Amino acid sequence: MDSFFASVEVRDDPTLIGKPVLVGGDGQRGVVASCTYEARRFGIHSAMPMVSAKRLCPQAIVLPGNMAKYMAVSRQIHEIFRDTTPLVEPLGLDEAFLDVTGAKGLLGTPLDMARVIRERIADELGLGSSVGIGGSKLIAKLACREAKPRIGAQGVSGGSGTCVILPEQVADFLDPLPVSALFGVGPATTKTLARLGIDRVHELAALDPEVLVNHLGAVHAHALVGLARGEDPRPVVADSVSKSIGHEETFLVDIDELEVLEGRLRRHAVSVASALRSAGRRGRTISVKVKLADFTQRTRSHTMTSGLDDHVAIFTVARSLLGSLDISMGVRLLGLSASGLEDASEPVQLTLGMGGEDAGQGDGMAAAEGLQQDRAALEDAIVEIRSRFGRTALGSAAMLRGSGVEVPAQRDAPFGPMDQD
């Protein structure tokens, strides 16, 4: 999708057409999540600090974003994909790999399918998209980038919309690209290759992989040289299951009080538990992540005997993990996630002699399993009440705000805190 979040906002408010629009956190620690091409003319890009973006373009229109809306639109887009082929591998909300090999007999050439997909997205959803076609994930991804709209001295010009790279064109297409265009080449690898005098893909493709083994490791070295030569055997994996579900929050001001952080962590537990239940999953491994004032990151995890999807049980584990971390420097970001996901319909092994939520830190992990069992019926009732009367119909005291109950959602304030928060 072209500037997905920003494009959805422009679609829903036509007065924004042709203007520099930024979606993200409008605070000192906010980041740009998406921006229109009119904003990109000023050098703005995704993941840029919002303060820097507003400095480059003071007239930019900043919107906080609405993840629930973007997720709903994403589901509509993926339904269009699945009308073409069942082999769809999502990459976040706004991108996917499609294996259309088996659809050619029914739907025509890949170019025909690309045209239909783009037309349907435009007609049914009012959004722009770009399609790259190639014999592998690597080539399709890079071809999609070539199809995107362009930013020039005269403004924004429409891209081709669709770019096809045939097998005989792969070498000529890849050779002049910077090595950073390849999968697996981040800033660190780019610097390592630059020290070896390798800046372009054709230079990497000409190397014996063994030359790089001491610098990158055997697996990475062979994989990168293969990609530089256009070799990417990875298949499209349809409907890959999420490996973890989590929520994190960047604070406007560093927090060094354990009680305050525990309050935030409790709200995180509510959002993670809600997302787990919506997905029909339970998480066996609970992890807490903090980013300290000096930007160093610390993570603590614990794996349970059986999975959790109750917010009090998850919080009990998370609180114990948080208590093992040194927060005296101050915490700028707090995250909570559940991984090791399992089907929530699987039976749970019963446990005996478990304590309650207020058990000591040493007993917190054991207490959580008891809470998971004891609160199962209560959580089912809460879910039923909220489904009938609305998300804010019922909540704990920790969810009370001036306007009533505020149930945290998994994607609340995902782009950083607002100044007024």
N, C-alpha and C positions, 0 to 999 in steps of 0.2 A: 504494500500500500504506500501511496505517496504522502509523506508527512501525516501519518494516520490520525493521531490525536488532534492535531491542529486542523486538519481537513474536516474532521467530524464537527468541530466547533464552527468552522466557517460555513459548512453546509447548513447547520442549524441556526445560524445568524448571518444572513446574506449581507448585512451592513459591514461585515468584516472582509468581504471579498476584495482582494488586491492590497490588503494591509499587512504589515508585519505583525503576526500573531505568535505569541509564545505561550505554550502550555507548560506549567511547572510550579514550583514553590516560590512564591514572591516574598522571600525573606532573605536574611543575611546568609543563611545556609541552604537556601533553595537551589534547585538545579533545573535546567531546561530539559523537559522530557520530549518535547516535539516543537517544531516551529515551521511556519509557512516558508515557501521559497522566497517570498518577499523579504522575510527576516534574514534568510541565509545570505542575501546580498551584502549584508553588513558584517559577515564573518561569523555569524551565530551558528551554533550547531548543538545537537543533542548532547546531554551530559555536561554542558558548560555551566559554570556557576551563574545563577540568575543575575547576580550583581554585575558580573562582567558583561553579560548579554545586554543589560539595560544601559550600561556605559557605552557600548558600541552603537546601540539604537535607542536613544531616550524616548522616542515616540512610539516604541513598541507597545502593543496591547497584551497585557499579561493575564492569563486565565488560569484558575487553580486546577482545572481538569476534573473529569468525572469518570472514574474507572469503571463504575457499574455500567455507564452508557457505552464506553468503549468495548467492554467485554460483550455486551449484548450485540453490538454491531459486528464484532469479531465472529460471533457464532453464526450470524447471517452470512458473512463472507465464506466461512468454512463450509456452510451448507451448499453454497454455489460450487465450491471446489469438489465436494463429494458427489455432486450431480455429474461431474466429469469422470471421476475415478474414485474408487474406495481407498486407493493407496495415497493417502494424504498424511504428511508428517509436519505438524505445526511447529513453527519457530516463533514462539511468543504469540501475541495477539494479532499481528498484522502481516505475517509472512508464513509461507509454507512451501515445502517441496511436494510436487505431485509427480508420481510415476504414471505416465499415460501410455506406456507400451501396449497394454491390453485394450486400450480404448480406440486405437487408430482404426480398426476395422469398422467400428460403429460411428465414430464422430469425426473421422477425417484426419488430416495431418495435425501435428502439434501446433502449427501456426493457426489452423482453423480453430482449434480448441482455445488457444490463447485469445483469439479475437472474440469468441463467444463469452469467455470468462470476463474479459475487460468490459464488454458491452453490457453484460448483466450487472456487474458491480456499479457501472455508471448509471444505468437506467433504473435499477431497483433500489440502489442505496445512495445514489448521488455523489459517488466518490471516485477519485482517480486511482489507477493502479498501473503497475508495470510488470511485464513478464519477461523472464529470460529463459531461453530454450537451449539445452545442450545435452550431451550424452552422459553427463555426470552431475553430481551436486555442485562441485566446484565451478564447472563451466556455466551451469544454469544460474548460479548465484552471481557470478561476475557479469554475465550477459544481462541480468536484470538491472544491475547498476548502470550499465551502458544505456539502457532504455529509459532511464529516469529523465525528468525535465532538467534543463540546463540553466545556469546562471551566468549571464554575460554582461558586458558593458551597457547593453541596451535594456537590460532587465531579464525577466524570466521567460524562457522560450520552452515550448513543449518538447519533450523528448520523443523518440520514435514510439514509445509505448511498449514495443515488443522488439526483442533482439534475438536472433537465431545464430548460433555458432555451430557450423557443421564440423564433423570429425576432421576433415582435411584443413580446416581453418584454425584448429586449436593452437598449434604452435605459434602461428603469426599473431594470434590474439593474445596469448599469454606472455610471449617473450619481452615486449617492451614495458610490461607492468612492473611496479615496485614490488619487492618481495613481501611487503606488508599487506598486499592484496590477497595473499594465500591464507587459507585456514591454518590456524596454529601459529601464525607469526605475529606476536604481539610486540609491544615496545622493547621488552628485554631481548627477545630473539632477533628483532630488527637491529638492535645495537651490536649484538654478537656477530651477526652476519656482516654488518658494516665494518667492524674491526678487521674482518677477513677480506674486505674489498668487494663484498657481494651486495649490490644494491638492487639489481634488476633480476627478474625471473629467469631470463636466458642465461645469466651468469650462474645461477643456482642449478639450473637444469643441466649445465655442462659439467658439473662436478661429479666426482666419484663420492657417493655417500659416506664412505669410510673416512674421507677427509674431515667430515664434520662430527664424527662420532665422539671425539674427545671434547668437543665444544657443546654439543647438544644432547648427547646420549644416542645410543644405537637406534632405538625405535623412532625417536623424533627426527633424526638425521635422514633415515631412509624414507620416512613418510613425506618429509618436506621436499626432498629431491624428486620423489614420485609425483607429488602435486605439481611441481614446477614443470614436469614433463607431461602434464595433463592426465596423470594416472590417479583416479579417485574411484576405488571399487566399492565405496560405501553404498548400500542399498537404501531406498526410501523405506523408513519404518513407520507403518501406518499407526496413527492414534497411540503414540508412545505415552505411557502412563507417567504422570508426575512422580518424581522421586522424593520430593519433599513439599511441604506446605508451611509457609512461614509469614511473619510480619515483622517489620522493623520500623523504627522511628528515629529521626534526627531531631535533637532538641535545639531550641532557640538559644538556650543558655546551658552550659555544662552543669550536670547534676552530680553531687558527691554525697548526697544523703540516701542511705540505703532504703529508708522507709518510702521516700518519694519514688525511687526506682522500682520498688516492689509494687507500688500502686500502678505505675505504667506497665509493668510486666503482667499484672493481673488482667489489664485490659487487652494486652497482646494475647494472653491465653484465651480470652473470650473469642477474639477474632479468629485465631488458629483453630480452636475447637469447632467454631461454626463452619469454617471452610472444610474441615475434615468431615464433619457430618453431612454437609451438602454433597461431598464427593463420595460418601459411603466408605470412608477409609478411617483407619486408626493408625497412629504412629507409635512405633516401639522406641525410637531414639529421640529424645528431647534435647535440644541444643539451645544454649544462650550465648549470644555474641554481644560484646561491647566494643565500641571504638572510643578510646580515651582522648583526653584533651590534646595530647601530642600526636594523635592520629594512629597510634599503635592499636592493634586489634587483638582481642583475647576471646577465646571460645572455650566453653565447657559443655560436655555432652554426657548423657547417661542413657544406656539401653535397658529397657524394661523387659520383663519376662513375657508380657503380652502388651498389645498396643493400647493407647489411650486416645479418647476423643472427648473426654469430659473436661471442661475448662478448669474446674477446681483441682482435679487430679494433675492436669498439665501444669498449672500454676505451682502446685506443691513441689513438683520436681524442679521446675524452673527457679523457684525461690531458693532451693538448696544449692543449685548450681551458681546462681548469682552471688550467694553468700560466700562462695569459695574464691571469688575474684576480688582483687584489690582495686577499689574504686576511689581511693583517696585523691587521685589526680583530677577526678571529674570525668563524667561520661558524656560524650556528645552524641552517641548513637547506641540504641539498645535494640537487639533483635531476638526473636524467639522462633524456633522452627521445629517441626516434627518430620522425621524421616523414617526409613525402614517401614514404609507404609504397607498395611495389610488390609484385606477385605473386612469391613466391619461386620459382615454377616457370619464370619467365622466364630465358632464358640470360644469362650474365654475360660482358661483354667482357673477354677475357684481357688482363693487363698484365704487363710485364716489368721486371726489375731492382728489385723492391721489397725493402725491408729487413725486419727482424724486429721483434718487439715492443719491443726495447730501442733502436730507432733514436732519434736525437735529436728534440727537439720539432719542429724545422723539417721533419723527414722523417716525422713521425708520421702525417700524413694519407695520404701515399703508401704507407707501410708497411702501413696498415690494409687497403688493397685487396689487397695481396699475401697478408696473413694470411687474409683472407676466402676466397681461392682455395685456399691451401695447407692450411687446416684444415678444409675442407668435409667430407672423408671422416671425419676424427676426430670432428667434431661429430655427424655422423650416427651414428657408433658409440656415442658417449656417450648420445645420445637413446635408442638401441635398448637399451642396458644398463639405463638408468634405467627404461624402460618395462617391462622384464622383471623387474628385481630391486628396484625401488623408487627413489624420488627420491634417497635418501641413500646409494645403493650406490656412487657414484663422485663424486669432486669434486677440486678442486685444493687445494693446501696452504692457500690463503687461506680455504677453507671449513671448515677443521678447528676444532672446538670441543671442550670437555671431554667431551661425550657422543658425539663422532664427527663425521661429515661433516654440515654444515648448509648445504643449498643454498638460497640466498635466493629467495624468491618475490616476484612483482611487488607484492603487496599486504601484505607483512610490515609490522607496526607502522604502519598507515596513519593512525592517529589521534594520533600523538605518542609520545614515549619514556616508558617506565615509569621510576619513580624508581630501581629497582634495576638498571637497564640499565647 
